[in-house]
Amino acid sequence: MIIRYFTVFMILFLFTVSAWCADKTVLLSPGDKFPNLTFPDFLETPDKEYLGLQTPFFSFLRKETFQLDEIKADILFIEFFNKYCTSCQVQAPVNNKLYKYVLNDPLLRDRIKFIGIGAGNSLREVTGFRMEKNIPFPLLPDKDFNGYEAIGDPGGTPYMLIVRKTGSDLFVVSAHMGLHKDMNFWTDKLRTALNTDIRNLKKVKTTVDLQDDQRKLDLKLTRNEIIGQVEQSMRKAFSGISKTDDLNIRAVDGFDGLFTAEGALENRTAVVYSKLISRKPVCDVCHGIHFIVTFDSTGIIKDIHAVHLTKYGNVIWDSADINKINTSLVGKRISPALDFNSEVDAVSTATMTTSLIYNSVKRLSSLLKKININD
C-alpha cells in the first residue's frame, strides 16, 4: 500500500513539473483536439464501471493512472468546476438533472458519460463537494490546475465542454462558460454532438460560448508605478534600509516581470528578487489577481505584496488578509512540494485566490533554477 501511494505521488509530481515547464496553451475551440489528460486512479469500483474502465481482479495489477480516452463513450460531458465557486454550486443540480435525463434514455446512457474536474481542488475537496451536492458522476481532482491550463486556462468556472470521441482521439464539439440552467439547451447540445461529423467540425469552427471581458486581468500600471510596488515589497525583505536609502532596483534581463536589488539581509549583503505575477480568475464572476512575491537567492520567501487581490464579491483584500498570507508563506522555501491546505491557509472568503497564490509560488521553483543557472 505504501509503495502504491508513493508511486502515485511520484506520477503526480512528474506530471506537475512537466506541465509547469510547458508553454501556455491557447484556449480550445470547437474542432480542436482535446488533450488526453492523465489522472491518478483513485476511483471507486462503481465509478470505474460507469466510465467503462477496466478493473483487474488482482489489486496489484491495477494501474496507478488512467486517461480520458479510456472512457467508454461517444460523448464526454466534461465540467471544470471549483468547490468554492458560487456559480459551480448553482450549476451542480442542473448537471445532476442532465445526468439523470441521459441515464434514463436507453439510446443515450451508454453513449454519453459525465465527469467533473476540480480546478485547484484536492481529492478531499472534490469528494466533499460531491457528497454535499449529491453528484452522481465521478469528480477528479486537479489541485495544481494542470488539466485546467491544458485546455487553455479559460479564466473561470463552471466551464463545460462537450467532447466527441473518435477512436482514441477526442475533439471539442462545444464549450460553455458560466451558468447554463436551461435543460433544453443542454439536451439539444448533446444530441447535436452525437450527430456531428467530426470531419466537418474540424473544417468549420464555431464560436466558443465565452465571456470575453477578461474581468480586469490587465494590470493598468505604468512601469514606474510597478517599480514603486516592487520597492514596497523589497523594503520589507531588507533589514537596516531607511526610507531614503536607494535600493537600485533593476529588471532582470530575459525574465518578464522579475526585478532584483542588493541590500542588508540578516547582517549580510544579499540579493533579493521580486516577481510580479498575474493570474486569470477561477470563477466566472471573479476578477484577475496581481501580486508580487519577493524572495532571496536561496528561495526563501520574504514578502507577499498585494497589487490587486480580491475575495468574495470582488472585495479588495484588507491588511488582515495580507497579513494572513504573509504569516502563512513568509519564511518558507519556494518548492514544488509547497502544499496548500484550504482549512488552514485560506484567507477568509478568498479560498480560490489563496489557492492561486500558493500555486504560483510553487511554480517559482523553475524560475529560481533558471536564475541560479544564469548567475
ZADOLUM-771118 format. One record per residue (C-alpha): residue number from 1; residue in three letters; x, y, z. Coordinates in steps of 0.2 Angstrom, whole numbers, plus 2048, in hexadecimal, padded with zeros to 3 digits. Example, Ala and Ser with C-alpha at 12.3 -4.5 7.8 and 13.67 -1.06 7.14 Angstrom:
ZADOLUM-771118
- seq/type/east/north/up
- 1/Ala/83E/7EA/827
- 2/Ser/844/7FB/824
END
This chain:
ZADOLUM-771118
- seq/type/east/north/up
- 1/Met/800/800/800
- 2/Ile/80E/80C/805
- 3/Ile/817/808/7F4
- 4/Arg/807/80B/7EB
- 5/Tyr/804/81D/7F2
- 6/Phe/816/821/7F0
- 7/Thr/815/81C/7DE
- 8/Val/805/827/7DB
- 9/Phe/80E/836/7E4
- 10/Met/81D/834/7D8
- 11/Ile/811/834/7C9
- 12/Leu/808/843/7CF
- 13/Phe/819/84C/7D2
- 14/Leu/820/848/7C1
- 15/Phe/810/84C/7B8
- 16/Thr/80F/85D/7C2
- 17/Val/821/862/7BE
- 18/Ser/81F/85E/7AB
- 19/Ala/80F/869/7AB
- 20/Trp/818/877/7B3
- 21/Cys/826/877/7A6
- 22/Ala/819/877/798
- 23/Asp/814/887/78E
- 24/Lys/803/88E/791
- 25/Thr/7F6/885/787
- 26/Val/7EA/88F/77C
- 27/Leu/7D8/88D/782
- 28/Leu/7D0/87E/778
- 29/Ser/7C2/882/76C
- 30/Pro/7B6/876/764
- 31/Gly/7BF/86B/757
- 32/Asp/7CF/86B/762
- 33/Lys/7D7/85B/768
- 34/Phe/7D3/859/77B
- 35/Pro/7E3/854/785
- 36/Asn/7E3/842/78B
- 37/Leu/7E5/847/79D
- 38/Thr/7EC/83B/7AA
- 39/Phe/7E5/839/7BB
- 40/Pro/7EA/82E/7CA
- 41/Asp/7DE/820/7CC
- 42/Phe/7D6/823/7DD
- 43/Leu/7C5/81E/7D6
- 44/Glu/7BA/812/7DF
- 45/Thr/7B3/802/7D6
- 46/Pro/7A2/80A/7D2
- 47/Asp/7AA/819/7C9
- 48/Lys/7B6/80E/7C0
- 49/Glu/7A7/803/7BA
- 50/Tyr/79D/813/7B5
- 51/Leu/7AC/819/7AA
- 52/Gly/7B0/808/7A3
- 53/Leu/7C1/807/7AA
- 54/Gln/7C9/7F6/7AD
- 55/Thr/7CA/7F0/7BF
- 56/Pro/7D6/7E1/7C0
- 57/Phe/7D2/7D3/7CC
- 58/Phe/7E3/7D5/7D5
- 59/Ser/7E5/7E6/7DD
- 60/Phe/7F8/7E6/7DA
- 61/Leu/7F4/7E6/7C7
- 62/Arg/7EA/7F6/7C9
- 63/Lys/7F2/804/7BF
- 64/Glu/7F6/814/7C9
- 65/Thr/7EF/820/7BC
- 66/Phe/7E2/820/7AE
- 67/Gln/7DF/82B/79F
- 68/Leu/7CF/833/798
- 69/Asp/7D0/829/788
- 70/Glu/7CE/819/792
- 71/Ile/7BC/81E/797
- 72/Lys/7AF/814/78D
- 73/Ala/7A4/821/785
- 74/Asp/7A1/82B/775
- 75/Ile/79E/83B/77E
- 76/Leu/7A6/842/78E
- 77/Phe/79E/850/797
- 78/Ile/7AC/857/7A1
- 79/Glu/7AA/865/7AE
- 80/Phe/7B8/86F/7B5
- 81/Phe/7B2/875/7C6
- 82/Asn/7B9/87C/7D7
- 83/Lys/7B1/877/7E7
- 84/Tyr/7B1/889/7ED
- 85/Cys/7AA/891/7DD
- 86/Thr/798/896/7E1
- 87/Ser/793/894/7CF
- 88/Cys/79A/882/7CF
- 89/Gln/78F/87F/7DF
- 90/Val/77F/885/7D5
- 91/Gln/784/87B/7C6
- 92/Ala/786/86A/7CF
- 93/Pro/774/866/7D0
- 94/Val/771/86B/7BE
- 95/Asn/77F/85E/7B9
- 96/Asn/778/851/7C5
- 97/Lys/767/853/7BC
- 98/Leu/76F/852/7AB
- 99/Tyr/778/842/7B0
- 100/Lys/768/83A/7B6
- 101/Tyr/760/83F/7A5
- 102/Val/76E/836/79B
- 103/Leu/76E/827/7A7
- 104/Asn/75B/824/7A5
- 105/Asp/75C/825/792
- 106/Pro/762/813/78B
- 107/Leu/768/81B/77B
- 108/Leu/773/827/784
- 109/Arg/779/81F/795
- 110/Asp/787/815/78D
- 111/Arg/78D/822/781
- 112/Ile/78E/831/78C
- 113/Lys/799/832/79C
- 114/Phe/79B/840/7A9
- 115/Ile/7AB/845/7B3
- 116/Gly/7AF/854/7BD
- 117/Ile/7C1/85B/7C0
- 118/Gly/7C4/865/7CF
- 119/Ala/7D0/873/7C9
- 120/Gly/7DB/878/7D8
- 121/Asn/7D2/86B/7E3
- 122/Ser/7D9/85C/7ED
- 123/Leu/7D2/84B/7ED
- 124/Arg/7CB/84F/7FE
- 125/Glu/7C2/85E/7F8
- 126/Val/7BB/856/7E8
- 127/Thr/7B5/847/7F3
- 128/Gly/7AD/854/7FF
- 129/Phe/7A5/85D/7F1
- 130/Arg/79E/84E/7EA
- 131/Met/796/848/7FA
- 132/Glu/78F/85A/7FE
- 133/Lys/787/85C/7EC
- 134/Asn/782/849/7EA
- 135/Ile/78B/848/7DA
- 136/Pro/789/837/7D2
- 137/Phe/797/837/7C6
- 138/Pro/7AA/837/7C9
- 139/Leu/7B4/846/7CF
- 140/Leu/7C7/847/7CC
- 141/Pro/7D3/852/7D5
- 142/Asp/7DE/85F/7CC
- 143/Lys/7E6/867/7DB
- 144/Asp/7F4/86F/7D1
- 145/Phe/7E9/875/7C2
- 146/Asn/7F2/86A/7B6
- 147/Gly/7E3/864/7AD
- 148/Tyr/7DB/875/7AE
- 149/Glu/7EA/87D/7A6
- 150/Ala/7EC/86F/799
- 151/Ile/7DB/875/791
- 152/Gly/7E2/887/791
- 153/Asp/7DE/88E/7A2
- 154/Pro/7CC/894/79E
- 155/Gly/7CC/8A1/7AC
- 156/Gly/7BD/89B/7B5
- 157/Thr/7B2/88C/7BB
- 158/Pro/7A6/884/7B8
- 159/Tyr/7AD/880/7A7
- 160/Met/7A4/872/79E
- 161/Leu/7AB/86A/78E
- 162/Ile/7A2/85D/784
- 163/Val/7AF/852/77C
- 164/Arg/7AD/845/76E
- 165/Lys/7B7/835/76F
- 166/Thr/7BD/82E/75E
- 167/Gly/7C8/81F/761
- 168/Ser/7D5/824/76D
- 169/Asp/7D3/836/768
- 170/Leu/7C9/843/771
- 171/Phe/7C2/853/769
- 172/Val/7B9/862/770
- 173/Val/7A7/864/769
- 174/Ser/7A2/873/774
- 175/Ala/7A8/87D/783
- 176/His/79E/887/790
- 177/Met/7A3/893/79E
- 178/Gly/798/897/7AD
- 179/Leu/787/892/7B2
- 180/His/77C/889/7A6
- 181/Lys/76C/883/7AF
- 182/Asp/761/880/7A0
- 183/Met/75F/86D/79D
- 184/Asn/759/86F/78B
- 185/Phe/769/878/788
- 186/Trp/774/869/78E
- 187/Thr/769/85B/786
- 188/Asp/76A/864/775
- 189/Lys/77D/866/777
- 190/Leu/77F/853/77B
- 191/Arg/774/84D/76E
- 192/Thr/77D/858/761
- 193/Ala/78E/852/767
- 194/Leu/788/840/764
- 195/Asn/784/844/752
- 196/Thr/793/84F/74E
- 197/Asp/79F/84A/741
- 198/Ile/7B0/84D/748
- 199/Arg/7B7/84F/737
- 200/Asn/7AC/85E/733
- 201/Leu/7AE/865/745
- 202/Lys/7C1/866/742
- 203/Lys/7BE/870/732
- 204/Val/7B2/87C/739
- 205/Lys/7B5/882/74A
- 206/Thr/7A6/88A/754
- 207/Thr/7A7/898/761
- 208/Val/7AB/893/772
- 209/Asp/79E/898/77F
- 210/Leu/7AA/8A3/78A
- 211/Gln/7A9/8B3/793
- 212/Asp/7B7/8BE/78B
- 213/Asp/7B8/8CC/798
- 214/Gln/7C8/8C5/7A0
- 215/Arg/7C1/8CC/7B0
- 216/Lys/7CF/8D8/7B5
- 217/Leu/7DD/8CC/7B1
- 218/Asp/7E8/8DA/7A9
- 219/Leu/7F2/8E3/7B5
- 220/Lys/7F0/8F6/7B2
- 221/Leu/800/8FC/7BA
- 222/Thr/80F/906/7B2
- 223/Arg/820/8FF/7B4
- 224/Asn/825/90B/7C1
- 225/Glu/815/907/7CB
- 226/Ile/81A/8F4/7CA
- 227/Ile/82B/8F8/7D0
- 228/Gly/823/902/7DE
- 229/Gln/819/8F2/7E3
- 230/Val/829/8E7/7E2
- 231/Glu/832/8F3/7ED
- 232/Gln/825/8F2/7FA
- 233/Ser/827/8DF/7FA
- 234/Met/83A/8DF/7FA
- 235/Arg/83C/8EB/809
- 236/Lys/832/8DF/813
- 237/Ala/83F/8D2/80F
- 238/Phe/84F/8DC/813
- 239/Ser/854/8E1/824
- 240/Gly/85D/8F1/828
- 241/Ile/856/8FA/819
- 242/Ser/84F/90C/81C
- 243/Lys/842/914/812
- 244/Thr/84F/91F/80A
- 245/Asp/85B/911/805
- 246/Asp/85B/90D/7F2
- 247/Leu/858/8FB/7EF
- 248/Asn/85E/8FC/7DD
- 249/Ile/850/8F1/7D7
- 250/Arg/853/8EA/7C5
- 251/Ala/84A/8DE/7B9
- 252/Val/852/8CE/7B6
- 253/Asp/855/8CC/7A4
- 254/Gly/84C/8BD/79B
- 255/Phe/840/8BB/7AA
- 256/Asp/82F/8C4/7A8
- 257/Gly/829/8CC/7B7
- 258/Leu/838/8C8/7C2
- 259/Phe/842/8D5/7CB
- 260/Thr/852/8D4/7D6
- 261/Ala/85B/8DF/7E3
- 262/Glu/869/8DD/7F0
- 263/Gly/868/8E2/802
- 264/Ala/86B/8DD/814
- 265/Leu/862/8CD/818
- 266/Glu/865/8C5/829
- 267/Asn/876/8CE/82C
- 268/Arg/87D/8CA/81B
- 269/Thr/87C/8D2/80A
- 270/Ala/870/8C7/7FF
- 271/Val/866/8C7/7EF
- 272/Val/853/8C6/7EF
- 273/Tyr/847/8C4/7E1
- 274/Ser/835/8C9/7DE
- 275/Lys/82A/8C1/7D2
- 276/Leu/81A/8CA/7CC
- 277/Ile/80D/8BC/7C9
- 278/Ser/7FC/8BE/7C0
- 279/Arg/7EF/8AF/7C0
- 280/Lys/7DE/8AE/7B7
- 281/Pro/7CF/8AB/7C3
- 282/Val/7C9/899/7C7
- 283/Cys/7B6/89E/7C8
- 284/Asp/7AB/8A6/7BB
- 285/Val/7A8/8B5/7C5
- 286/Cys/7B9/8B8/7CD
- 287/His/7C6/8C4/7C8
- 288/Gly/7D8/8C1/7C3
- 289/Ile/7E5/8C2/7D1
- 290/His/7F6/8CB/7D1
- 291/Phe/803/8C9/7DF
- 292/Ile/816/8CA/7E2
- 293/Val/820/8BC/7EA
- 294/Thr/831/8C1/7F1
- 295/Phe/83E/8B4/7F5
- 296/Asp/851/8B2/7F8
- 297/Ser/85D/8A9/7ED
- 298/Thr/85A/899/7F7
- 299/Gly/848/899/7F4
- 300/Ile/842/89F/805
- 301/Ile/832/8A9/804
- 302/Lys/834/8BB/80B
- 303/Asp/824/8C3/807
- 304/Ile/813/8C1/7FE
- 305/His/80D/8D2/7F7
- 306/Ala/7FB/8D5/7F1
- 307/Val/7FA/8DF/7E2
- 308/His/7E8/8DB/7DE
- 309/Leu/7E1/8CC/7E8
- 310/Thr/7CE/8C9/7EA
- 311/Lys/7C3/8BE/7F4
- 312/Tyr/7B0/8BA/7F4
- 313/Gly/7A7/8C7/7EB
- 314/Asn/7B7/8CE/7E4
- 315/Val/7BB/8D7/7F4
- 316/Ile/7CD/8DD/7F5
- 317/Trp/7D8/8D4/802
- 318/Asp/7DA/8DE/812
- 319/Ser/7EA/8DE/81D
- 320/Ala/7E4/8CF/827
- 321/Asp/7E2/8C5/817
- 322/Ile/7F4/8CA/812
- 323/Asn/7FB/8C6/823
- 324/Lys/7F3/8B5/822
- 325/Ile/7FB/8B0/812
- 326/Asn/80C/8B7/818
- 327/Thr/80A/8AD/828
- 328/Ser/807/89E/81E
- 329/Leu/815/89F/811
- 330/Val/823/8AB/817
- 331/Gly/832/8A1/81D
- 332/Lys/82D/892/813
- 333/Arg/838/88C/804
- 334/Ile/831/88C/7F2
- 335/Ser/82F/87A/7EE
- 336/Pro/824/86F/7E3
- 337/Ala/81F/866/7F3
- 338/Leu/818/876/7FB
- 339/Asp/806/870/7FF
- 340/Phe/7F6/87A/801
- 341/Asn/7EA/875/80F
- 342/Ser/7DA/87F/80C
- 343/Glu/7D4/87C/81E
- 344/Val/7E4/883/825
- 345/Asp/7EC/88F/818
- 346/Ala/7DD/897/80F
- 347/Val/7D9/8A9/812
- 348/Ser/7C7/8AB/817
- 349/Thr/7BB/8AB/808
- 350/Ala/7CA/8AB/7FD
- 351/Thr/7CE/898/7FB
- 352/Met/7D0/898/7E8
- 353/Thr/7DB/8A7/7E9
- 354/Thr/7E6/8A0/7F6
- 355/Ser/7E7/890/7ED
- 356/Leu/7ED/899/7DD
- 357/Ile/7FA/8A2/7E8
- 358/Tyr/801/892/7EF
- 359/Asn/801/88A/7DE
- 360/Ser/80A/898/7D6
- 361/Val/817/898/7E4
- 362/Lys/81A/885/7E1
- 363/Arg/81D/889/7CF
- 364/Leu/82B/895/7D3
- 365/Ser/836/886/7D7
- 366/Ser/83A/885/7C4
- 367/Leu/83D/897/7C3
- 368/Leu/849/896/7D2
- 369/Lys/853/889/7C9
- 370/Lys/855/893/7B9
- 371/Ile/85A/8A2/7C4
- 372/Asn/868/898/7CD
- 373/Ile/86E/891/7BC
- 374/Asn/870/8A2/7B4
- 375/Asp/879/8A8/7C4
END
